[in-house]
């Protein structure tokens, strides 16, 4: 087992720390926390082996990279939650790249197939032989599909 993900309520940092102390199974958390202050609590309490904040939902790109560096310094894996959309996936890929994270959560099963996840983009963000690369164009390196955006306006 790679890790046990989100086994306790998201604000139970002390419970996460106690659980982590009592098992050999790596404990993951942080994917449903709101804001950098909540994500920092996992590190403050030495509560997880794997930290999973989403740059779109909890940290932003800059703070996500800062948190990733703190996690790395504490020996905690940094594997952001990426279950939003193609824009969010691109943002998280850039945070992972800045953090030199070796892991990437890559949703592939329904309902979040790459086509469904990346419906806003002109090109899907895909993997090759299990590896995914952050786009390297300006900004997030992605281009929005104007026809989809215009239809939503």
Backbone as CSV, one residue per row, in Angstrom:
resi,resn,N_x,N_y,N_z,CA_x,CA_y,CA_z,C_x,C_y,C_z
1,UNK,0.850,-1.164,0.000,0.000,0.000,0.000,0.902,1.234,0.000
2,UNK,0.661,2.135,-0.936,1.468,3.362,-1.020,1.180,4.280,0.166
3,UNK,-0.110,4.467,0.483,-0.500,5.255,1.646,-1.991,5.123,1.889
4,UNK,-2.414,5.502,3.097,-3.823,5.570,3.467,-4.224,7.033,3.394
5,UNK,-5.193,7.326,2.538,-5.531,8.715,2.230,-6.762,9.192,2.994
6,UNK,-6.604,10.332,3.672,-7.710,11.022,4.348,-8.488,10.105,5.300
7,UNK,-7.812,9.435,6.245,-8.530,8.502,7.117,-9.349,9.166,8.226
8,UNK,-9.128,10.451,8.469,-9.801,11.157,9.563,-10.388,12.475,9.063
9,UNK,-11.262,13.103,9.865,-11.770,14.426,9.488,-10.613,15.405,9.249
10,UNK,-10.794,16.297,8.323,-9.707,17.148,7.826,-9.064,18.059,8.858
11,UNK,-9.738,18.386,9.939,-9.156,19.275,10.943,-8.621,18.526,12.164
12,UNK,-8.621,17.224,12.135,-8.175,16.428,13.279,-6.669,16.164,13.178
13,UNK,-5.881,17.229,13.244,-4.435,17.133,13.054,-3.777,16.263,14.118
14,UNK,-4.215,16.407,15.366,-3.645,15.587,16.448,-3.997,14.113,16.249
15,UNK,-5.223,13.859,15.788,-5.616,12.482,15.497,-4.763,11.884,14.389
16,UNK,-4.496,12.672,13.359,-3.614,12.215,12.282,-2.234,11.872,12.843
17,UNK,-1.711,12.738,13.713,-0.385,12.505,14.289,-0.379,11.231,15.139
18,UNK,-1.425,11.026,15.949,-1.505,9.809,16.768,-1.590,8.566,15.884
19,UNK,-2.416,8.630,14.851,-2.544,7.496,13.937,-1.211,7.204,13.260
20,UNK,-0.547,8.243,12.816,0.747,8.079,12.138,1.768,7.412,13.064
21,UNK,1.741,7.776,14.349,2.663,7.184,15.321,2.379,5.709,15.588
22,UNK,1.157,5.266,15.308,0.739,3.913,15.678,0.668,2.932,14.507
23,UNK,1.098,3.344,13.336,1.023,2.444,12.181,2.258,2.587,11.306
24,UNK,2.538,1.522,10.571,3.621,1.569,9.587,3.114,1.985,8.211
25,UNK,1.796,2.087,8.072,1.201,2.502,6.802,1.352,4.018,6.677
26,UNK,1.935,4.520,5.598,2.036,5.970,5.421,0.641,6.615,5.403
27,UNK,0.521,7.756,6.060,-0.748,8.474,6.181,-0.694,9.724,5.307
28,UNK,-1.765,9.933,4.518,-1.865,11.105,3.636,-3.034,11.970,4.072
29,UNK,-2.887,13.278,3.872,-3.974,14.193,4.193,-3.750,15.557,3.578
30,UNK,-4.780,16.374,3.641,-4.689,17.751,3.194,-5.444,18.072,1.926
31,UNK,-6.049,17.075,1.282,-6.673,17.364,-0.010,-7.966,18.149,0.114
32,UNK,-8.619,18.104,1.263,-9.875,18.831,1.421,-9.748,20.029,2.351
33,UNK,-8.533,20.382,2.720,-8.351,21.524,3.606,-8.426,22.826,2.830
34,UNK,-8.906,23.858,3.507,-9.124,25.167,2.885,-8.092,26.166,3.386
35,UNK,-7.246,26.616,2.516,-6.300,27.664,2.856,-4.973,27.130,3.357
36,UNK,-3.920,27.884,3.108,-2.574,27.469,3.500,-2.429,27.232,4.995
37,UNK,-3.129,28.033,5.812,-3.000,27.875,7.266,-3.412,26.474,7.704
38,UNK,-4.451,25.916,7.097,-4.877,24.565,7.448,-3.854,23.531,6.985
39,UNK,-3.289,23.721,5.821,-2.302,22.779,5.294,-1.047,22.792,6.165
40,UNK,-0.631,23.985,6.598,0.541,24.096,7.475,0.343,23.324,8.775
41,UNK,-0.895,23.206,9.239,-1.160,22.485,10.488,-0.713,21.027,10.411
42,UNK,-0.850,20.396,9.250,-0.381,19.015,9.106,1.122,18.932,9.360
43,UNK,1.871,19.895,8.835,3.317,19.903,9.043,3.652,20.262,10.484
44,UNK,2.951,21.229,11.042,3.185,21.660,12.423,2.996,20.499,13.407
45,UNK,1.999,19.662,13.161,1.701,18.539,14.054,2.427,17.247,13.660
46,UNK,3.280,17.313,12.618,3.984,16.121,12.141,2.978,14.997,11.916
47,UNK,1.907,15.332,11.195,0.711,14.495,11.144,0.607,13.574,9.937
48,UNK,1.373,13.815,8.883,1.226,13.007,7.671,2.586,12.632,7.082
49,UNK,2.564,11.564,6.313,3.734,11.155,5.528,3.647,11.710,4.113
50,UNK,2.401,11.976,3.676,2.123,12.480,2.333,1.168,13.659,2.468
51,UNK,1.562,14.814,1.953,0.738,16.024,2.014,0.116,16.264,0.645
52,UNK,-1.223,16.499,0.606,-1.944,16.541,-0.662,-2.798,17.787,-0.881
53,UNK,-2.302,18.987,-0.635,-3.144,20.160,-0.882,-3.311,20.428,-2.377
54,UNK,-4.418,21.006,-2.734,-4.703,21.367,-4.123,-4.421,22.853,-4.295
55,UNK,-3.567,23.205,-5.251,-3.231,24.612,-5.482,-4.461,25.440,-5.828
56,UNK,-5.420,24.855,-6.508,-6.634,25.587,-6.895,-7.573,25.803,-5.714
57,UNK,-7.598,24.880,-4.779,-8.586,24.926,-3.708,-8.027,25.393,-2.372
58,UNK,-6.718,25.253,-2.160,-6.203,25.504,-0.818,-5.017,26.448,-0.733
59,UNK,-4.129,26.446,-1.726,-2.865,27.146,-1.494,-2.506,28.221,-2.500
60,UNK,-2.949,28.108,-3.732,-2.397,28.939,-4.790,-1.046,28.372,-5.192
61,UNK,-0.502,28.868,-6.276,0.741,28.306,-6.805,1.939,28.682,-5.943
62,UNK,2.107,29.955,-5.644,3.277,30.402,-4.876,3.320,29.764,-3.493
63,UNK,2.221,29.833,-2.764,2.195,29.256,-1.419,2.294,27.737,-1.486
64,UNK,1.723,27.138,-2.525,1.859,25.693,-2.701,3.313,25.279,-2.825
65,UNK,4.091,26.045,-3.582,5.517,25.745,-3.733,6.258,25.930,-2.410
66,UNK,5.878,26.948,-1.642,6.489,27.177,-0.327,6.179,26.023,0.620
67,UNK,4.917,25.596,0.638,4.511,24.476,1.488,5.224,23.202,1.047
68,UNK,5.349,23.006,-0.254,6.043,21.821,-0.769,7.490,21.781,-0.285
69,UNK,8.153,22.935,-0.282,9.539,22.994,0.199,9.604,22.660,1.686
70,UNK,8.656,23.168,2.459,8.607,22.847,3.892,8.378,21.356,4.101
71,UNK,7.473,20.787,3.319,7.200,19.352,3.420,8.467,18.556,3.114
72,UNK,9.137,18.911,2.035,10.368,18.216,1.649,11.399,18.295,2.777
73,UNK,11.534,19.480,3.394,12.491,19.656,4.485,12.166,18.763,5.680
74,UNK,10.883,18.416,5.840,10.453,17.558,6.945,10.368,16.085,6.539
75,UNK,10.756,15.768,5.315,10.708,14.390,4.858,9.316,13.902,4.503
76,UNK,8.421,14.832,4.190,7.035,14.511,3.837,6.894,14.574,2.320
77,UNK,6.313,13.522,1.722,6.050,13.546,0.279,4.999,14.605,-0.021
78,UNK,5.133,15.232,-1.171,4.190,16.263,-1.602,3.523,15.784,-2.881
79,UNK,2.237,15.447,-2.783,1.480,14.910,-3.919,0.135,15.627,-3.968
80,UNK,0.061,16.791,-4.614,-1.181,17.565,-4.597,-2.392,16.813,-5.137
81,UNK,-3.490,17.092,-4.523,-4.801,16.640,-4.987,-5.078,17.392,-6.284
82,UNK,-5.527,16.715,-7.312,-5.694,17.392,-8.604,-7.041,17.099,-9.253
83,UNK,-8.075,17.007,-8.477,-9.370,16.592,-9.011,-10.269,17.776,-9.333
84,UNK,-9.758,18.803,-9.953,-10.627,19.916,-10.353,-10.871,19.849,-11.855
85,UNK,-10.026,20.498,-12.635,-10.169,20.515,-14.093,-8.785,20.711,-14.697
86,UNK,-8.714,20.864,-16.006,-7.422,20.998,-16.663,-6.618,22.201,-16.202
87,UNK,-7.293,23.301,-15.897,-6.586,24.491,-15.397,-5.958,24.172,-14.044
88,UNK,-6.737,23.541,-13.168,-6.224,23.153,-11.856,-5.114,22.124,-11.958
89,UNK,-5.276,21.180,-12.871,-4.241,20.168,-13.060,-2.940,20.824,-13.514
90,UNK,-3.021,21.771,-14.449,-1.821,22.486,-14.905,-1.175,23.249,-13.753
91,UNK,-1.985,23.927,-12.939,-1.449,24.669,-11.788,-0.724,23.717,-10.840
92,UNK,-1.352,22.591,-10.526,-0.721,21.627,-9.629,0.532,21.011,-10.241
93,UNK,0.538,20.789,-11.554,1.751,20.282,-12.207,2.912,21.253,-12.035
94,UNK,2.632,22.546,-12.136,3.700,23.534,-11.966,4.201,23.563,-10.525
95,UNK,3.295,23.426,-9.566,3.721,23.359,-8.163,4.580,22.112,-7.949
96,UNK,4.140,20.972,-8.476,4.910,19.729,-8.332,6.282,19.847,-8.982
97,UNK,6.341,20.511,-10.136,7.617,20.694,-10.820,8.544,21.569,-9.987
98,UNK,8.018,22.672,-9.460,8.828,23.557,-8.617,9.309,22.825,-7.367
99,UNK,8.473,21.929,-6.851,8.797,21.202,-5.624,9.662,19.973,-5.885
100,UNK,9.860,19.649,-7.154,10.592,18.436,-7.522,9.930,17.194,-6.923
101,UNK,8.618,17.214,-6.943,7.849,16.076,-6.444,7.922,14.943,-7.457
102,UNK,8.168,13.750,-6.990,8.260,12.609,-7.891,6.938,11.912,-8.130
103,UNK,5.878,12.408,-7.499,4.567,11.777,-7.602,3.561,12.754,-8.170
104,UNK,2.616,12.215,-8.925,1.541,13.035,-9.475,0.255,12.227,-9.455
105,UNK,-0.770,12.762,-8.827,-2.083,12.135,-8.886,-2.649,12.436,-10.271
106,UNK,-2.876,11.400,-11.072,-3.309,11.586,-12.454,-4.647,10.893,-12.659
107,UNK,-5.742,11.623,-12.464,-7.070,11.021,-12.619,-7.293,10.519,-14.044
108,UNK,-7.758,9.279,-14.152,-8.001,8.698,-15.472,-9.357,8.019,-15.579
109,UNK,-9.949,7.683,-14.444,-11.188,6.924,-14.506,-12.396,7.856,-14.502
110,UNK,-13.510,7.364,-15.028,-14.725,8.187,-15.036,-15.101,8.579,-13.610
111,UNK,-15.617,9.744,-13.392,-16.030,10.690,-14.420,-14.907,11.614,-14.880
112,UNK,-13.693,11.466,-14.338,-12.639,12.435,-14.621,-11.591,11.890,-15.587
113,UNK,-12.024,11.440,-16.745,-11.083,11.044,-17.784,-10.354,12.301,-18.260
114,UNK,-9.178,12.174,-18.883,-8.492,13.369,-19.369,-9.369,14.266,-20.248
115,UNK,-10.186,13.681,-21.123,-11.060,14.505,-21.976,-12.066,15.298,-21.148
116,UNK,-12.662,14.670,-20.150,-13.639,15.366,-19.302,-12.951,16.410,-18.430
117,UNK,-11.795,16.059,-17.869,-11.057,16.980,-17.007,-10.595,18.207,-17.784
118,UNK,-10.145,18.014,-19.017,-9.510,19.077,-19.796,-10.447,19.732,-20.809
119,UNK,-11.748,19.669,-20.572,-12.716,20.189,-21.552,-12.530,21.672,-21.838
120,UNK,-11.940,22.427,-20.927,-11.711,23.858,-21.140,-10.474,24.146,-21.991
121,UNK,-9.649,23.142,-22.225,-8.358,23.350,-22.879,-8.398,22.959,-24.352
122,UNK,-7.514,23.573,-25.133,-7.420,23.209,-26.549,-6.719,21.864,-26.727
123,UNK,-5.882,21.462,-25.765,-5.198,20.165,-25.810,-5.264,19.527,-24.429
124,UNK,-5.440,18.209,-24.400,-5.462,17.528,-23.107,-4.047,17.402,-22.551
125,UNK,-3.972,17.369,-21.237,-2.710,17.131,-20.538,-2.630,15.630,-20.303
126,UNK,-1.743,14.974,-20.997,-1.712,13.520,-20.953,-0.369,13.028,-20.440
127,UNK,-0.304,11.759,-20.163,0.949,11.158,-19.718,1.537,10.322,-20.854
128,UNK,2.829,10.060,-20.742,3.498,9.180,-21.693,4.319,8.187,-20.892
129,UNK,3.955,6.916,-20.993,4.625,5.851,-20.241,4.630,6.129,-18.737
130,UNK,3.540,6.702,-18.243,3.418,6.948,-16.810,4.028,8.248,-16.327
131,UNK,4.542,9.061,-17.225,5.147,10.342,-16.853,4.331,11.479,-17.446
132,UNK,4.168,12.529,-16.664,3.458,13.711,-17.145,4.376,14.915,-16.952
133,UNK,4.351,15.821,-17.905,5.219,17.000,-17.886,4.361,18.251,-17.810
134,UNK,4.783,19.192,-16.992,4.070,20.469,-16.912,4.202,21.198,-18.246
135,UNK,3.124,21.812,-18.726,3.201,22.587,-19.972,4.227,23.711,-19.833
136,UNK,4.899,24.045,-20.937,5.978,25.034,-20.836,5.709,26.340,-21.573
137,UNK,4.480,26.607,-21.954,4.156,27.880,-22.596,4.010,28.993,-21.568
138,UNK,3.626,30.185,-22.006,3.435,31.313,-21.082,2.367,31.002,-20.027
139,UNK,2.517,31.612,-18.870,1.554,31.400,-17.783,1.581,29.958,-17.329
140,UNK,0.422,29.332,-17.298,0.349,27.921,-16.921,0.736,26.996,-18.070
141,UNK,0.956,27.568,-19.258,1.350,26.766,-20.405,0.190,26.098,-21.111
142,UNK,-1.007,26.543,-20.808,-2.200,25.965,-21.427,-2.929,27.039,-22.211
143,UNK,-3.792,26.595,-23.110,-4.626,27.532,-23.864,-6.078,27.118,-23.680
144,UNK,-6.903,28.083,-23.295,-8.323,27.799,-23.118,-9.019,27.697,-24.466
145,UNK,-9.959,26.786,-24.553,-10.783,26.632,-25.749,-11.832,27.742,-25.725
146,UNK,-11.639,28.765,-26.542,-12.518,29.946,-26.538,-13.973,29.581,-26.822
147,UNK,-14.215,28.585,-27.648,-15.602,28.232,-27.958,-16.320,27.710,-26.711
148,UNK,-15.628,26.965,-25.874,-16.227,26.465,-24.630,-16.440,27.617,-23.654
149,UNK,-15.451,28.499,-23.553,-15.558,29.654,-22.652,-16.683,30.575,-23.111
150,UNK,-16.728,30.874,-24.414,-17.777,31.758,-24.943,-19.165,31.182,-24.709
151,UNK,-19.299,29.880,-24.862,-20.597,29.235,-24.650,-21.046,29.355,-23.190
152,UNK,-20.098,29.370,-22.275,-20.425,29.453,-20.849,-20.748,30.876,-20.400
153,UNK,-20.337,31.875,-21.178,-20.543,33.274,-20.774,-21.962,33.719,-20.934
